[in-house]
Amino acid sequence: METQNIKFIDLGIIREEILNSLPNKTDRYWLDQVDFKVSENCDLNIIVGSEFVKNSIEKKVYNIIKNVFQKYSPGDCVFILDKNLCLAHI
């Protein structure tokens, strides 16, 4: 079995850079509605809790997310719908 050398991708740095790139509070709100995970293929999984959130992210901030992520990885950005997603912001 061949092993892959997967580069560590710091999602905290990526999220912070995305936040700093967003022009307004509403766009920051949409970012708070998602979770990020990096797949084995080095794609960014954008995990959302509903189609409504997915559609809003696509319209409002997807290009910023993709542009920032691709500075760190050649991977793509993929939406994953998880209706059990519960994000607690403390």
N, CA, C and O atoms as CSV, one atom per row, in Angstrom:
chain,resi,resn,atom,element,x,y,z
A,1,MET,N,N,0.843,-1.184,0.000
A,1,MET,CA,C,0.000,0.000,0.000
A,1,MET,C,C,0.886,1.245,0.000
A,1,MET,O,O,1.819,1.350,0.797
A,2,GLU,N,N,0.598,2.160,-0.873
A,2,GLU,CA,C,1.373,3.380,-1.000
A,2,GLU,C,C,0.878,4.412,0.012
A,2,GLU,O,O,-0.326,4.621,0.162
A,3,THR,N,N,1.810,5.048,0.698
A,3,THR,CA,C,1.413,6.085,1.644
A,3,THR,C,C,1.584,7.441,0.994
A,3,THR,O,O,2.492,7.653,0.190
A,4,GLN,N,N,0.710,8.345,1.347
A,4,GLN,CA,C,0.761,9.696,0.810
A,4,GLN,C,C,1.398,10.623,1.827
A,4,GLN,O,O,1.212,10.457,3.033
A,5,ASN,N,N,2.142,11.589,1.343
A,5,ASN,CA,C,2.704,12.610,2.200
A,5,ASN,C,C,1.724,13.785,2.196
A,5,ASN,O,O,1.775,14.635,1.307
A,6,ILE,N,N,0.851,13.830,3.170
A,6,ILE,CA,C,-0.170,14.863,3.237
A,6,ILE,C,C,0.371,16.038,4.047
A,6,ILE,O,O,0.776,15.883,5.200
A,7,LYS,N,N,0.370,17.197,3.431
A,7,LYS,CA,C,0.849,18.420,4.064
A,7,LYS,C,C,-0.158,18.859,5.133
A,7,LYS,O,O,-1.368,18.810,4.912
A,8,PHE,N,N,0.343,19.279,6.267
A,8,PHE,CA,C,-0.524,19.788,7.338
A,8,PHE,C,C,-1.105,21.128,6.905
A,8,PHE,O,O,-0.376,22.023,6.478
A,9,ILE,N,N,-2.397,21.252,7.017
A,9,ILE,CA,C,-3.089,22.487,6.659
A,9,ILE,C,C,-3.751,23.019,7.928
A,9,ILE,O,O,-4.623,22.366,8.501
A,10,ASP,N,N,-3.336,24.196,8.359
A,10,ASP,CA,C,-3.853,24.798,9.589
A,10,ASP,C,C,-5.166,25.526,9.286
A,10,ASP,O,O,-5.164,26.633,8.747
A,11,LEU,N,N,-6.275,24.893,9.639
A,11,LEU,CA,C,-7.586,25.479,9.362
A,11,LEU,C,C,-7.850,26.731,10.177
A,11,LEU,O,O,-8.637,27.582,9.762
A,12,GLY,N,N,-7.211,26.862,11.322
A,12,GLY,CA,C,-7.373,28.079,12.119
A,12,GLY,C,C,-6.820,29.296,11.393
A,12,GLY,O,O,-7.439,30.360,11.389
A,13,ILE,N,N,-5.664,29.138,10.787
A,13,ILE,CA,C,-5.067,30.233,10.014
A,13,ILE,C,C,-5.918,30.541,8.792
A,13,ILE,O,O,-6.137,31.705,8.459
A,14,ILE,N,N,-6.396,29.497,8.125
A,14,ILE,CA,C,-7.224,29.696,6.937
A,14,ILE,C,C,-8.523,30.412,7.302
A,14,ILE,O,O,-8.926,31.358,6.624
A,15,ARG,N,N,-9.179,29.958,8.379
A,15,ARG,CA,C,-10.435,30.598,8.802
A,15,ARG,C,C,-10.194,32.074,9.144
A,15,ARG,O,O,-10.989,32.939,8.777
A,16,GLU,N,N,-9.099,32.351,9.844
A,16,GLU,CA,C,-8.780,33.733,10.222
A,16,GLU,C,C,-8.545,34.603,8.978
A,16,GLU,O,O,-9.012,35.740,8.908
A,17,GLU,N,N,-7.826,34.059,8.012
A,17,GLU,CA,C,-7.588,34.823,6.783
A,17,GLU,C,C,-8.886,35.060,6.014
A,17,GLU,O,O,-9.091,36.133,5.447
A,18,ILE,N,N,-9.758,34.054,6.000
A,18,ILE,CA,C,-11.061,34.226,5.341
A,18,ILE,C,C,-11.845,35.330,6.059
A,18,ILE,O,O,-12.384,36.229,5.414
A,19,LEU,N,N,-11.909,35.263,7.385
A,19,LEU,CA,C,-12.630,36.283,8.161
A,19,LEU,C,C,-12.106,37.687,7.862
A,19,LEU,O,O,-12.886,38.627,7.705
A,20,ASN,N,N,-10.793,37.822,7.784
A,20,ASN,CA,C,-10.198,39.124,7.511
A,20,ASN,C,C,-10.474,39.600,6.092
A,20,ASN,O,O,-10.357,40.792,5.807
A,21,SER,N,N,-10.835,38.692,5.206
A,21,SER,CA,C,-11.123,39.038,3.811
A,21,SER,C,C,-12.590,39.375,3.572
A,21,SER,O,O,-12.945,39.895,2.515
A,22,LEU,N,N,-13.444,39.080,4.551
A,22,LEU,CA,C,-14.878,39.309,4.365
A,22,LEU,C,C,-15.209,40.781,4.598
A,22,LEU,O,O,-14.758,41.382,5.573
A,23,PRO,N,N,-16.000,41.351,3.693
A,23,PRO,CA,C,-16.231,42.795,3.750
A,23,PRO,C,C,-17.224,43.265,4.816
A,23,PRO,O,O,-17.209,44.441,5.178
A,24,ASN,N,N,-18.085,42.382,5.327
A,24,ASN,CA,C,-19.101,42.875,6.258
A,24,ASN,C,C,-19.522,41.815,7.272
A,24,ASN,O,O,-19.149,40.647,7.159
A,25,LYS,N,N,-20.303,42.238,8.261
A,25,LYS,CA,C,-20.766,41.365,9.346
A,25,LYS,C,C,-21.644,40.222,8.838
A,25,LYS,O,O,-21.565,39.105,9.349
A,26,THR,N,N,-22.469,40.493,7.847
A,26,THR,CA,C,-23.357,39.457,7.319
A,26,THR,C,C,-22.553,38.301,6.740
A,26,THR,O,O,-22.880,37.135,6.960
A,27,ASP,N,N,-21.504,38.630,6.002
A,27,ASP,CA,C,-20.661,37.575,5.442
A,27,ASP,C,C,-19.964,36.784,6.544
A,27,ASP,O,O,-19.803,35.569,6.427
A,28,ARG,N,N,-19.554,37.461,7.608
A,28,ARG,CA,C,-18.939,36.764,8.749
A,28,ARG,C,C,-19.949,35.834,9.415
A,28,ARG,O,O,-19.589,34.752,9.879
A,29,TYR,N,N,-21.209,36.254,9.463
A,29,TYR,CA,C,-22.268,35.403,10.008
A,29,TYR,C,C,-22.339,34.084,9.237
A,29,TYR,O,O,-22.418,33.012,9.837
A,30,TRP,N,N,-22.309,34.168,7.914
A,30,TRP,CA,C,-22.401,32.942,7.113
A,30,TRP,C,C,-21.218,32.025,7.378
A,30,TRP,O,O,-21.381,30.806,7.416
A,31,LEU,N,N,-20.054,32.578,7.558
A,31,LEU,CA,C,-18.880,31.758,7.846
A,31,LEU,C,C,-19.039,31.041,9.192
A,31,LEU,O,O,-18.555,29.922,9.362
A,32,ASP,N,N,-19.713,31.683,10.139
A,32,ASP,CA,C,-19.956,31.054,11.444
A,32,ASP,C,C,-20.896,29.854,11.348
A,32,ASP,O,O,-20.999,29.078,12.297
A,33,GLN,N,N,-21.572,29.693,10.234
A,33,GLN,CA,C,-22.544,28.615,10.067
A,33,GLN,C,C,-21.941,27.344,9.482
A,33,GLN,O,O,-22.658,26.375,9.233
A,34,VAL,N,N,-20.622,27.340,9.262
A,34,VAL,CA,C,-19.984,26.177,8.635
A,34,VAL,C,C,-18.848,25.646,9.496
A,34,VAL,O,O,-18.319,26.329,10.373
A,35,ASP,N,N,-18.501,24.416,9.212
A,35,ASP,CA,C,-17.319,23.804,9.796
A,35,ASP,C,C,-16.425,23.398,8.630
A,35,ASP,O,O,-16.926,23.076,7.553
A,36,PHE,N,N,-15.126,23.410,8.827
A,36,PHE,CA,C,-14.187,23.015,7.790
A,36,PHE,C,C,-13.439,21.761,8.223
A,36,PHE,O,O,-13.081,21.606,9.391
A,37,LYS,N,N,-13.214,20.881,7.273
A,37,LYS,CA,C,-12.352,19.721,7.470
A,37,LYS,C,C,-11.579,19.531,6.171
A,37,LYS,O,O,-12.079,19.861,5.095
A,38,VAL,N,N,-10.372,19.006,6.267
A,38,VAL,CA,C,-9.586,18.715,5.080
A,38,VAL,C,C,-9.668,17.215,4.827
A,38,VAL,O,O,-9.437,16.408,5.727
A,39,SER,N,N,-10.000,16.855,3.590
A,39,SER,CA,C,-10.127,15.440,3.224
A,39,SER,C,C,-8.757,14.829,2.969
A,39,SER,O,O,-7.749,15.534,2.940
A,40,GLU,N,N,-8.729,13.515,2.785
A,40,GLU,CA,C,-7.481,12.816,2.470
A,40,GLU,C,C,-6.890,13.301,1.147
A,40,GLU,O,O,-5.682,13.207,0.934
A,41,ASN,N,N,-7.735,13.816,0.267
A,41,ASN,CA,C,-7.278,14.323,-1.038
A,41,ASN,C,C,-6.825,15.775,-0.942
A,41,ASN,O,O,-6.519,16.400,-1.957
A,42,CYS,N,N,-6.783,16.309,0.269
A,42,CYS,CA,C,-6.435,17.718,0.526
A,42,CYS,C,C,-7.471,18.681,-0.033
A,42,CYS,O,O,-7.146,19.826,-0.348
A,43,ASP,N,N,-8.717,18.228,-0.160
A,43,ASP,CA,C,-9.822,19.126,-0.495
A,43,ASP,C,C,-10.355,19.721,0.802
A,43,ASP,O,O,-10.251,19.112,1.867
A,44,LEU,N,N,-10.919,20.905,0.701
A,44,LEU,CA,C,-11.565,21.520,1.854
A,44,LEU,C,C,-13.031,21.132,1.847
A,44,LEU,O,O,-13.775,21.508,0.941
A,45,ASN,N,N,-13.445,20.384,2.850
A,45,ASN,CA,C,-14.858,20.059,3.009
A,45,ASN,C,C,-15.505,21.192,3.796
A,45,ASN,O,O,-15.119,21.490,4.927
A,46,ILE,N,N,-16.495,21.813,3.169
A,46,ILE,CA,C,-17.264,22.887,3.810
A,46,ILE,C,C,-18.545,22.231,4.303
A,46,ILE,O,O,-19.441,21.931,3.514
A,47,ILE,N,N,-18.627,22.010,5.603
A,47,ILE,CA,C,-19.736,21.263,6.175
A,47,ILE,C,C,-20.810,22.251,6.617
A,47,ILE,O,O,-20.566,23.158,7.413
A,48,VAL,N,N,-22.009,22.044,6.072
A,48,VAL,CA,C,-23.135,22.945,6.343
A,48,VAL,C,C,-24.307,22.141,6.884
A,48,VAL,O,O,-24.398,20.934,6.665
A,49,GLY,N,N,-25.209,22.824,7.598
A,49,GLY,CA,C,-26.341,22.154,8.219
A,49,GLY,C,C,-27.617,22.162,7.398
A,49,GLY,O,O,-28.582,21.486,7.753
A,50,SER,N,N,-27.639,22.923,6.294
A,50,SER,CA,C,-28.861,22.984,5.490
A,50,SER,C,C,-28.538,23.457,4.075
A,50,SER,O,O,-27.488,24.049,3.823
A,51,GLU,N,N,-29.455,23.183,3.168
A,51,GLU,CA,C,-29.324,23.659,1.790
A,51,GLU,C,C,-29.350,25.188,1.754
A,51,GLU,O,O,-28.658,25.808,0.946
A,52,PHE,N,N,-30.146,25.784,2.627
A,52,PHE,CA,C,-30.231,27.245,2.683
A,52,PHE,C,C,-28.866,27.861,2.991
A,52,PHE,O,O,-28.446,28.815,2.337
A,53,VAL,N,N,-28.177,27.308,3.992
A,53,VAL,CA,C,-26.852,27.809,4.357
A,53,VAL,C,C,-25.880,27.562,3.201
A,53,VAL,O,O,-25.086,28.442,2.867
A,54,LYS,N,N,-25.931,26.392,2.596
A,54,LYS,CA,C,-25.059,26.081,1.462
A,54,LYS,C,C,-25.250,27.088,0.337
A,54,LYS,O,O,-24.280,27.627,-0.194
A,55,ASN,N,N,-26.497,27.338,-0.020
A,55,ASN,CA,C,-26.782,28.277,-1.107
A,55,ASN,C,C,-26.312,29.688,-0.769
A,55,ASN,O,O,-25.790,30.399,-1.628
A,56,SER,N,N,-26.497,30.083,0.474
A,56,SER,CA,C,-26.064,31.417,0.898
A,56,SER,C,C,-24.538,31.539,0.858
A,56,SER,O,O,-24.002,32.550,0.404
A,57,ILE,N,N,-23.850,30.511,1.333
A,57,ILE,CA,C,-22.384,30.508,1.291
A,57,ILE,C,C,-21.905,30.582,-0.154
A,57,ILE,O,O,-20.991,31.343,-0.472
A,58,GLU,N,N,-22.524,29.789,-1.028
A,58,GLU,CA,C,-22.130,29.801,-2.445
A,58,GLU,C,C,-22.264,31.193,-3.048
A,58,GLU,O,O,-21.389,31.641,-3.790
A,59,LYS,N,N,-23.345,31.868,-2.733
A,59,LYS,CA,C,-23.605,33.194,-3.306
A,59,LYS,C,C,-22.735,34.279,-2.693
A,59,LYS,O,O,-22.284,35.183,-3.397
A,60,LYS,N,N,-22.497,34.200,-1.401
A,60,LYS,CA,C,-21.895,35.319,-0.678
A,60,LYS,C,C,-20.384,35.208,-0.470
A,60,LYS,O,O,-19.666,36.186,-0.680
A,61,VAL,N,N,-19.889,34.040,-0.061
A,61,VAL,CA,C,-18.490,33.973,0.371
A,61,VAL,C,C,-17.679,32.813,-0.207
A,61,VAL,O,O,-16.502,32.672,0.125
A,62,TYR,N,N,-18.261,32.001,-1.042
A,62,TYR,CA,C,-17.554,30.827,-1.568
A,62,TYR,C,C,-16.256,31.211,-2.277
A,62,TYR,O,O,-15.226,30.576,-2.050
A,63,ASN,N,N,-16.285,32.226,-3.122
A,63,ASN,CA,C,-15.082,32.597,-3.877
A,63,ASN,C,C,-13.945,33.019,-2.957
A,63,ASN,O,O,-12.781,32.724,-3.227
A,64,ILE,N,N,-14.279,33.707,-1.877
A,64,ILE,CA,C,-13.250,34.100,-0.912
A,64,ILE,C,C,-12.681,32.871,-0.217
A,64,ILE,O,O,-11.466,32.743,-0.069
A,65,ILE,N,N,-13.565,31.961,0.212
A,65,ILE,CA,C,-13.115,30.719,0.859
A,65,ILE,C,C,-12.175,29.965,-0.077
A,65,ILE,O,O,-11.087,29.555,0.329
A,66,LYS,N,N,-12.588,29.784,-1.314
A,66,LYS,CA,C,-11.788,29.019,-2.279
A,66,LYS,C,C,-10.449,29.690,-2.548
A,66,LYS,O,O,-9.416,29.020,-2.570
A,67,ASN,N,N,-10.452,31.005,-2.752
A,67,ASN,CA,C,-9.202,31.714,-3.034
A,67,ASN,C,C,-8.212,31.612,-1.874
A,67,ASN,O,O,-7.019,31.398,-2.089
A,68,VAL,N,N,-8.700,31.763,-0.666
A,68,VAL,CA,C,-7.816,31.659,0.498
A,68,VAL,C,C,-7.314,30.232,0.643
A,68,VAL,O,O,-6.116,30.028,0.836
A,69,PHE,N,N,-8.190,29.240,0.556
A,69,PHE,CA,C,-7.779,27.847,0.731
A,69,PHE,C,C,-6.732,27.448,-0.299
A,69,PHE,O,O,-5.778,26.742,0.025
A,70,GLN,N,N,-6.905,27.894,-1.530
A,70,GLN,CA,C,-5.984,27.477,-2.586
A,70,GLN,C,C,-4.613,28.147,-2.490
A,70,GLN,O,O,-3.710,27.806,-3.254
A,71,LYS,N,N,-4.446,29.085,-1.574
A,71,LYS,CA,C,-3.106,29.590,-1.269
A,71,LYS,C,C,-2.305,28.531,-0.510
A,71,LYS,O,O,-1.075,28.518,-0.558
A,72,TYR,N,N,-3.019,27.642,0.193
A,72,TYR,CA,C,-2.388,26.654,1.059
A,72,TYR,C,C,-2.433,25.236,0.508
A,72,TYR,O,O,-1.653,24.380,0.927
A,73,SER,N,N,-3.337,24.984,-0.423
A,73,SER,CA,C,-3.515,23.638,-0.966
A,73,SER,C,C,-4.070,23.725,-2.382
A,73,SER,O,O,-4.895,24.591,-2.672
A,74,PRO,N,N,-3.624,22.836,-3.263
A,74,PRO,CA,C,-4.180,22.829,-4.615
A,74,PRO,C,C,-5.557,22.159,-4.676
A,74,PRO,O,O,-6.166,22.082,-5.743
A,75,GLY,N,N,-6.040,21.680,-3.537
A,75,GLY,CA,C,-7.315,20.976,-3.500
A,75,GLY,C,C,-8.496,21.869,-3.836
A,75,GLY,O,O,-8.369,23.087,-3.962
A,76,ASP,N,N,-9.641,21.231,-3.977
A,76,ASP,CA,C,-10.876,21.930,-4.296
A,76,ASP,C,C,-11.680,22.131,-3.014
A,76,ASP,O,O,-11.327,21.607,-1.958
A,77,CYS,N,N,-12.754,22.888,-3.122
A,77,CYS,CA,C,-13.675,23.098,-1.999
A,77,CYS,C,C,-14.964,22.345,-2.304
A,77,CYS,O,O,-15.565,22.525,-3.364
A,78,VAL,N,N,-15.380,21.505,-1.368
A,78,VAL,CA,C,-16.521,20.623,-1.560
A,78,VAL,C,C,-17.510,20.822,-0.423
A,78,VAL,O,O,-17.132,20.804,0.748
A,79,PHE,N,N,-18.782,21.013,-0.774
A,79,PHE,CA,C,-19.819,21.133,0.256
A,79,PHE,C,C,-20.263,19.760,0.718
A,79,PHE,O,O,-20.412,18.835,-0.081
A,80,ILE,N,N,-20.474,19.641,2.023
A,80,ILE,CA,C,-21.035,18.427,2.610
A,80,ILE,C,C,-22.205,18.865,3.478
A,80,ILE,O,O,-22.058,19.696,4.374
A,81,LEU,N,N,-23.365,18.292,3.195
A,81,LEU,CA,C,-24.563,18.604,3.968
A,81,LEU,C,C,-24.665,17.639,5.140
A,81,LEU,O,O,-24.744,16.425,4.951
A,82,ASP,N,N,-24.664,18.184,6.347
A,82,ASP,CA,C,-24.793,17.393,7.569
A,82,ASP,C,C,-25.895,18.033,8.397
A,82,ASP,O,O,-25.667,19.013,9.106
A,83,LYS,N,N,-27.092,17.469,8.299
A,83,LYS,CA,C,-28.245,18.064,8.993
A,83,LYS,C,C,-28.127,17.961,10.507
A,83,LYS,O,O,-28.922,18.561,11.230
A,84,ASN,N,N,-27.141,17.205,10.997
A,84,ASN,CA,C,-26.914,17.102,12.431
A,84,ASN,C,C,-25.874,18.092,12.916
A,84,ASN,O,O,-25.533,18.103,14.099
A,85,LEU,N,N,-25.363,18.926,12.015
A,85,LEU,CA,C,-24.341,19.884,12.387
A,85,LEU,C,C,-24.895,20.848,13.436
A,85,LEU,O,O,-25.940,21.471,13.247
A,86,CYS,N,N,-24.179,20.948,14.521
A,86,CYS,CA,C,-24.539,21.866,15.586
A,86,CYS,C,C,-23.280,22.602,15.988
A,86,CYS,O,O,-22.350,22.010,16.536
A,87,LEU,N,N,-23.253,23.894,15.713
A,87,LEU,CA,C,-22.089,24.695,16.042
A,87,LEU,C,C,-22.405,25.529,17.277
A,87,LEU,O,O,-23.283,26.391,17.249
A,88,ALA,N,N,-21.688,25.265,18.346
A,88,ALA,CA,C,-21.870,26.033,19.578
A,88,ALA,C,C,-20.799,27.106,19.642
A,88,ALA,O,O,-19.607,26.800,19.661
A,89,HIS,N,N,-21.213,28.339,19.674
A,89,HIS,CA,C,-20.278,29.452,19.770
A,89,HIS,C,C,-20.316,29.999,21.177
A,89,HIS,O,O,-21.318,30.555,21.627
A,90,ILE,N,N,-19.214,29.830,21.853
A,90,ILE,CA,C,-19.143,30.261,23.261
A,90,ILE,C,C,-18.417,31.579,23.328
A,90,ILE,O,O,-18.239,32.131,24.413
